Amino acid sequence: MPEEKTEEILATLRRELEGKNVLLLTPANVFGERIIHFYISSVLENEQDKKIIWLCLKDSRERVLSRFTEYGFDIKSFLDRIWFIDVENPAIESAKNTLYCSSQTDYIKIGSHVEKLFTDYPESLLVIDDLNVLSKDNLQVVENFGKFLTRIATEHSGSIISMLNKGSSAEVQNTMKSFFDIIIEISESGEMHTEIGLKTLDIQYRVEDREIELEYLQRKVKKDRLKILIVDDEPDIVDLIKLSLASEPYDFLVAYSGKEAVEIAMKELPDLILLDIMMPDMDGYEVVEKLKKVRATRDIAIIMVSAKTNVEDKLKGMELGIDDYISKPFDKREINARIKMVMKRLGWNPPETSE
């Protein structure tokens, strides 16, 4: 299962990051470097027409290739799709698919090589292996160089990925971030966070026996007001719940059928769903099953509110992944307490309200 989840997340990242400039903001360890090698090997394996342009600022071509092996990624069969821009070393013979510059700050030569390779291989992915190397130079010069690279990549429908140490100064971080569309923050505690358009991805990572495992983290709710979807085919029940919770920091959406509930949930992405079981077109269990199959909705908290009180009914809901169960008729204090209990588990801190 971990391998399947890792592949699912990598496929999501490849799709969402396509054509975008991405910066990995990493702690001072080798994981950012490892994840770039991991991501590039995944691109090479799954996108057969994609070319990689690797700008060697930190490591030489030979060292980059040895790191792929060291981290357990076999890219030998893809070497004809990787071009390197490396610092010239008179003691080492020129390598295949490699262009040379005099130093890591030979911006004119590097820029010329990047432009040539993007012209020859449009839609390529440019890897700048470590922006910390450039951060030691004059930031105005580095900013102009970064703007040039992003312009060239954009003009040729390509993209850029790089990494920067979190320990860099605020001035350096702000300068470097300005070149990128998406920032992926990597923490020491084994988590990755990024926002892509309207989507938020929180990912947990582990490294075991050189293998990287990725797993989605349940999204954290960090807002003052909750968006709650009430689903019940009886309008009086809907009105009662809304009236009972009117003084709370909740904004309500309403669905009067299971089908409507699924449509609204996928469109509006509420923080929590109060879901009746017995509905004519699609019962509550079917609603849960459909929402749990979709990445965008599978982590939405669900409390079933139903007149069905048998233990079997409650167990069925729990097995499908609901968060709590309230029996009708209910007390307004109970339903509010259970909402807050469930949402606190997801990191929500309710503001003080009057009873």
Secondary structure, 3 states (H helix, E strand, C coil): CHHHHHHHHHHHHHHHHCCCCEEEEECCCCHHHHHHHHHHHHHHHHCCCCCEEEECCCCCHHHHHHHHHHCCCCCHHHHHHEEEEEECCCCCCCCCCEEEECCCCCHHHHHHHHHHHHHHCCCCEEEECCCCCHHHCCHHHHHHHHHHHHHHHHHCCCEEEEEEECCCCHHHHHHHHCCCCEEEEECCCCEEEEEECCEEEEEEEEEECCEEEEEECCCCCCCCCEEEEEECCCHHHHHHHHHHCCCCCEEEEEECCHHHHHHHHHHHCCCEEEECCCCCCCCHHHHHHHHHCCCCCCCCEEEEEECCCCHHHHHHHHHHCCCEEEECCCCHHHHHHHHHHHHHHCCCCCCCCCC
